Amino acid sequence: MDGENIRANLSEGKFEFSRHAFMRAVERNISDEEIRQAGSRAEIIEDYPRDKYSPSCLVLGFTDAQRPLHLQVCYTDSDMLKIVTIYEPEESDWLDFRARRRS
């Protein structure tokens, strides 16, 4: 997956939610504006080329208020980027929000 393309789609609002991601965004109070902000600076931190339905990746971005967001994204049959899931990572589980801590 191409980081530049992902950043462009997220920052321009060219994304759609999976049902799961929509529910998580509502539960976690993550707005479309925060997704655009984080998306404009998103970087791929994990790649899942053999994901269940479509190749996907995990990206990290920060909102203007420096809220870290992880978004798992993929491309499906449409031109829109699909957000599979979205959450604010727990600092205790990640090194600099980019690498998983080993247990």
KAKA-V285137 format. One record per residue. RES is the residue in one letter. SS is DSSP state (H for helix, E for strand, C for the rest). PHI is phi in whole degrees, 0 to 359 (none if undefined). Layout:
BEGIN
RES,SS,PHI
RES,SS,PHI
END
This chain:
BEGIN
M,C,none
D,C,258
G,H,300
E,H,296
N,H,296
I,H,298
R,H,302
A,H,298
N,H,296
L,H,293
S,H,291
E,C,269
G,C,75
K,C,268
F,E,217
E,E,228
F,E,258
S,C,290
R,H,303
H,H,300
A,H,296
F,H,299
M,H,297
R,H,293
A,H,298
V,H,293
E,H,301
R,C,261
N,C,56
I,C,255
S,C,272
D,H,301
E,H,297
E,H,295
I,H,296
R,H,298
Q,H,298
A,H,296
G,H,296
S,H,293
R,C,239
A,C,292
E,E,228
I,E,286
I,E,247
E,E,214
D,E,241
Y,E,236
P,C,294
R,C,248
D,C,297
K,C,309
Y,C,253
S,C,197
P,C,306
S,E,217
C,E,208
L,E,255
V,E,243
L,E,243
G,E,216
F,E,240
T,C,287
D,C,301
A,C,273
Q,C,67
R,C,282
P,E,283
L,E,229
H,E,255
L,E,230
Q,E,268
V,E,230
C,E,206
Y,E,254
T,C,243
D,C,288
S,C,264
D,C,279
M,C,277
L,E,281
K,E,258
I,E,271
V,E,278
T,E,207
I,E,209
Y,E,197
E,C,266
P,C,293
E,C,281
E,H,303
S,H,291
D,H,264
W,E,227
L,E,267
D,C,56
F,C,63
R,C,250
A,E,229
R,E,292
R,C,285
R,C,279
S,C,276
END
